[in-house]
Amino acid sequence: MDTAEYLVRETKKVCASHSGYQFIISKRKPVWHMRNINQINRISIHATSLCFIMFSVVLGQSDSELEKAVEYLDAGALFAREGEYKKAVDRYSKAIEINPEFANALSYRAYSYTHLNEWKKALADFNRLIELNPEDAETFFRRGIALSELKMLKKAISDYSRAIELDQTYTAAFGNRGILFDKLGESKKAIDDFSKAIDLDPTSSGAYYNRGVTYRNLNQFDKAIADYTKVIEIDPRAAKAYNNRAHAFIKKQMTQEAIDDFSKVIEIHPDYKMAYHIRGTLYGQMKEFEKAIQNFSKCIEIDPKFAIAYQYRATTYKILGEIEKAEADLEMARKFAPSGN
């Protein structure tokens, strides 16, 4: 290999390695976030400039072209920071026109495409990045996300698996692959991946949460409760974990524990009507009818057209012998019932 070929190969690797992204596991949905979006990362910009200087030597690009490309990259990042992703895409594209192998611009443009829900275009950029550096675990991970959004789940799993081959400590890749295994009904593989993610990062609330969902779907409620409890230990305001744990408690006929969890959900999200509705139903089962009415009434306060809350409140009023109120609520329930019911 001559000096020029070596320089081009190594420069591609340097450019691709400074993509500036950080990836996380979401609640049952794989997402990725840009790190330091609110400011230009000086190290990344410096690395970008170094890459272009090297390319300008090998490929004959002028200093003015180099400077212009970096200016476009800078402008694109500023637009992305303000949420103006179409303008960001335009600036990144201009940088790519100057040098089609500008990995930072390709990577940031892909990020902007995802915010515009233009996943096919993001996929094309990830494909190009993999051509530039076929041994970068992060790019395979991000392409896996794009494939997942395009409902190409098996291909996404393949990319997550490749990311894991390249980096066996890639917690997020295990987590997101587990999500897709679960969607495909491969529960054991999903649990294995979530467990591996937890082994790698015992503070990964997303991995505990996702494993809890899988256990719940398998009717393994004790294990689900244990995982949701761990999520809550890590993040005491994890409303979804309280909500899901409450449903698991219901399956185990642990009514008071379920009520306590729904109360916590309400504390975190005071306008979540379903927490009031289910808590009201549970109070009714415990024959605490006044509390049940209070909860159904709160549902109606939040959503005056919530037919089922009127229906349940009517039933409770009837139990208490308040027939006029029950009839009035039944009329409202009929009025707001979805068509066809």
C-alpha positions in Angstrom: 0.0 0.0 0.0 1.5 3.4 -1.0 1.6 6.4 1.3 -1.4 8.1 -0.4 -3.7 5.0 0.0 -2.7 4.6 3.6 -3.4 8.2 4.3 -6.9 8.1 2.7 -7.8 4.9 4.7 -6.6 6.2 8.0 -8.3 9.6 7.5 -11.6 7.9 6.8 -11.4 6.1 10.1 -10.6 9.3 12.0 -13.5 11.2 10.4 -15.9 8.4 11.1 -14.8 8.0 14.7 -15.7 11.6 15.5 -19.4 11.4 14.8 -20.4 13.2 18.0 -23.4 10.9 18.9 -24.5 9.2 22.0 -27.0 6.4 21.9 -29.6 5.4 24.5 -32.3 2.7 25.0 -35.8 4.1 25.1 -38.9 2.7 26.7 -39.6 -0.1 24.2 -38.5 2.1 21.3 -34.9 2.4 20.1 -33.8 6.0 19.7 -30.5 7.9 19.6 -29.5 11.3 20.7 -26.9 13.7 19.6 -24.3 14.6 22.2 -23.5 18.3 22.8 -26.2 19.4 20.4 -26.3 22.8 22.1 -22.7 23.6 21.3 -20.1 22.8 18.7 -17.7 20.2 20.0 -14.3 21.8 19.6 -12.5 18.4 19.5 -14.8 17.2 16.7 -14.4 20.3 14.7 -10.6 20.1 15.2 -10.7 16.5 14.1 -12.9 17.4 11.1 -10.4 20.1 10.1 -7.5 17.7 10.4 -9.4 15.2 8.2 -9.9 17.7 5.5 -6.4 19.0 5.6 -5.2 15.4 5.1 -7.8 14.9 2.3 -6.8 18.2 0.7 -3.2 17.0 0.4 -4.2 13.6 -1.1 -7.1 14.6 -3.2 -6.0 18.0 -4.2 -8.7 20.1 -2.4 -7.9 23.7 -1.7 -7.8 25.3 1.7 -10.7 27.5 0.8 -12.8 24.4 0.0 -11.8 22.9 3.3 -12.8 26.0 5.2 -16.1 26.3 3.4 -17.0 22.7 4.2 -16.3 23.2 7.9 -18.3 26.5 7.8 -21.3 24.5 6.4 -20.9 21.8 9.1 -20.8 24.5 11.8 -23.9 26.3 10.4 -25.8 23.0 10.1 -25.0 22.2 13.8 -26.3 25.6 14.8 -29.6 25.1 12.9 -30.0 21.6 14.4 -29.5 23.1 17.9 -32.5 25.4 17.1 -34.6 22.5 15.8 -34.4 23.7 12.2 -33.5 20.4 10.7 -34.4 21.1 7.1 -31.9 24.0 7.1 -29.4 21.8 8.9 -29.8 19.2 6.2 -29.2 21.8 3.5 -25.9 23.0 5.2 -24.7 19.5 5.7 -25.5 18.6 2.1 -23.4 21.5 0.9 -20.5 20.2 3.0 -20.9 16.8 1.5 -21.0 18.3 -2.0 -17.5 19.6 -1.4 -16.3 16.3 -0.1 -18.6 13.2 -0.5 -16.5 11.4 2.1 -17.0 14.0 4.9 -18.1 11.5 7.5 -19.1 14.1 10.1 -21.4 15.9 7.7 -23.0 12.5 6.7 -23.4 11.6 10.3 -25.0 14.8 11.3 -27.2 14.9 8.3 -28.5 11.4 9.1 -29.3 12.7 12.6 -31.3 15.6 11.1 -33.1 13.2 8.7 -34.3 11.2 11.7 -35.9 14.3 13.3 -37.7 14.9 10.0 -38.8 11.2 10.0 -37.0 10.7 6.7 -35.6 7.3 7.6 -34.8 6.2 4.1 -32.6 9.2 3.6 -31.0 8.6 7.0 -30.4 4.9 5.9 -28.7 6.0 2.8 -26.3 8.2 4.8 -25.6 5.3 7.2 -24.9 3.0 4.3 -22.3 5.5 3.0 -20.7 5.8 6.4 -20.4 2.0 6.6 -18.7 2.1 3.2 -16.2 4.6 4.6 -15.6 2.6 7.7 -17.0 -0.9 7.8 -15.7 -1.6 11.3 -17.5 1.1 13.2 -19.9 -0.3 15.8 -21.8 2.9 16.3 -22.7 3.3 12.7 -24.1 -0.2 12.5 -26.1 0.5 15.7 -27.5 3.7 14.2 -28.3 2.0 10.9 -30.1 -0.7 13.0 -32.3 2.1 14.4 -33.2 3.4 10.9 -34.0 -0.2 9.7 -36.2 -0.7 12.8 -38.1 2.5 12.0 -38.6 1.2 8.5 -40.0 -2.0 9.9 -37.1 -4.0 8.6 -36.7 -5.8 11.9 -34.6 -8.8 10.9 -32.1 -6.5 9.1 -32.0 -4.3 12.1 -31.2 -7.2 14.3 -28.4 -8.1 12.0 -26.9 -4.6 12.3 -27.2 -4.7 16.1 -25.5 -8.1 16.0 -22.7 -6.7 13.9 -22.3 -3.8 16.3 -22.0 -6.3 19.2 -19.4 -8.3 17.2 -17.4 -5.1 16.9 -17.9 -4.1 20.5 -19.0 -6.8 22.9 -19.6 -4.2 25.6 -22.1 -2.2 23.6 -24.9 -2.1 26.1 -27.4 -0.2 23.9 -27.0 -2.7 21.1 -27.9 -5.6 23.4 -30.9 -3.5 24.7 -32.2 -2.5 21.3 -31.7 -6.0 19.8 -33.7 -7.3 22.8 -36.6 -5.0 22.0 -36.7 -6.4 18.4 -36.5 -10.0 19.5 -39.4 -9.3 21.8 -41.4 -7.8 18.9 -40.7 -10.9 16.9 -41.9 -13.1 19.7 -38.5 -14.5 20.6 -38.9 -13.8 24.3 -36.0 -15.9 25.5 -33.5 -14.1 23.2 -35.0 -10.8 24.3 -34.6 -11.6 28.0 -31.0 -12.8 27.3 -30.2 -9.5 25.6 -31.7 -7.4 28.3 -29.9 -9.4 31.0 -26.6 -8.9 29.1 -27.3 -5.2 29.0 -27.9 -5.2 32.7 -24.7 -7.1 33.3 -22.8 -4.5 31.4 -24.5 -1.6 33.0 -26.4 -2.4 36.3 -27.8 1.2 36.2 -29.6 0.7 32.8 -33.2 1.4 33.8 -34.2 0.9 30.2 -32.9 -2.7 30.2 -34.7 -3.5 33.5 -37.9 -1.9 32.2 -37.9 -3.7 28.9 -37.1 -7.0 30.5 -40.0 -6.3 32.9 -42.3 -5.8 29.9 -41.2 -9.1 28.4 -41.7 -11.0 31.7 -45.2 -9.4 32.1 -46.1 -10.5 28.6 -45.1 -14.0 29.6 -47.3 -13.8 32.7 -44.2 -14.0 34.9 -45.5 -11.3 37.2 -43.1 -11.7 40.1 -40.1 -11.2 37.8 -41.8 -8.3 36.1 -42.5 -6.6 39.5 -38.9 -7.2 40.5 -37.6 -5.5 37.4 -40.0 -2.5 37.6 -39.0 -2.1 41.2 -35.4 -1.9 40.1 -36.3 0.8 37.6 -38.0 2.8 40.4 -34.9 2.4 42.6 -32.8 3.9 39.8 -35.4 6.6 38.9 -38.0 7.3 41.5 -40.1 9.3 39.1 -40.3 6.6 36.4 -44.1 6.8 35.9 -44.3 4.0 33.3 -42.6 1.6 35.8 -45.1 2.5 38.5 -47.9 2.1 36.0 -46.7 -1.3 34.7 -46.0 -2.6 38.2 -49.5 -1.6 39.2 -50.9 -3.7 36.4 -48.7 -6.6 37.5 -50.0 -6.2 41.1 -53.5 -6.4 39.8 -52.8 -9.7 38.1 -51.6 -11.0 41.5 -54.7 -9.6 43.2 -52.5 -7.2 45.2 -55.1 -4.4 45.1 -53.7 -2.0 47.7 -50.2 -2.2 46.2 -51.7 -1.4 42.8 -53.6 1.6 44.2 -50.4 2.9 45.8 -48.6 2.7 42.5 -51.4 4.4 40.5 -51.3 7.1 43.2 -47.6 7.6 42.5 -48.3 7.8 38.7 -50.9 10.5 39.5 -48.4 12.4 41.7 -46.0 12.4 38.7 -48.6 13.0 36.0 -51.7 14.6 37.6 -53.6 14.7 34.3 -53.3 11.0 33.4 -56.9 10.1 33.4 -56.5 6.3 33.1 -54.6 6.2 36.4 -57.7 7.8 38.1 -60.1 5.5 36.2 -58.3 2.3 37.2 -57.7 3.5 40.8 -61.4 4.3 41.0 -62.3 0.8 39.7 -60.0 -0.7 42.4 -61.6 1.4 45.1 -65.0 0.1 43.9 -63.8 -3.5 44.2 -62.7 -2.7 47.8 -66.2 -1.2 48.4 -64.7 2.2 49.0 -67.4 3.8 46.9 -66.9 7.5 47.8 -63.3 7.2 46.8 -64.3 5.5 43.6 -66.7 8.3 42.7 -64.0 10.9 43.4 -61.6 9.2 41.0 -64.3 8.8 38.2 -65.2 12.4 38.7 -61.6 13.4 38.3 -61.5 11.5 35.0 -64.5 13.5 33.8 -62.9 16.7 34.9 -59.8 15.9 32.8 -61.9 14.6 29.9 -65.6 15.6 30.0 -66.3 13.3 27.0 -64.8 10.2 28.7 -67.8 7.9 28.3 -66.5 4.9 30.4 -65.9 7.1 33.4 -69.6 8.2 33.3 -70.6 4.6 33.0 -68.5 3.4 36.0 -69.6 6.4 38.1 -73.2 5.6 37.2 -72.8 2.0 38.4 -71.3 3.3 41.7 -74.1 5.8 42.2 -76.6 3.0 41.7 -74.9 0.9 44.4 -75.2 3.9 46.7 -78.9 4.2 45.8 -78.4 7.6 44.1 -80.6 6.7 41.2 -81.0 10.1 39.6 -77.3 10.7 39.5 -76.8 7.2 38.0 -79.4 7.9 35.3 -77.8 11.2 34.5 -74.4 9.6 34.1 -75.8 6.8 32.0 -77.3 9.4 29.6 -73.8 11.1 29.4 -72.2 7.8 28.8 -74.6 7.1 25.9 -74.0 10.6 24.5 -70.2 10.2 24.4 -70.0 6.5 23.6 -67.8 5.8 20.6 -69.9 5.1 17.5 -70.9 1.5 17.0 -71.2 0.9 20.8 
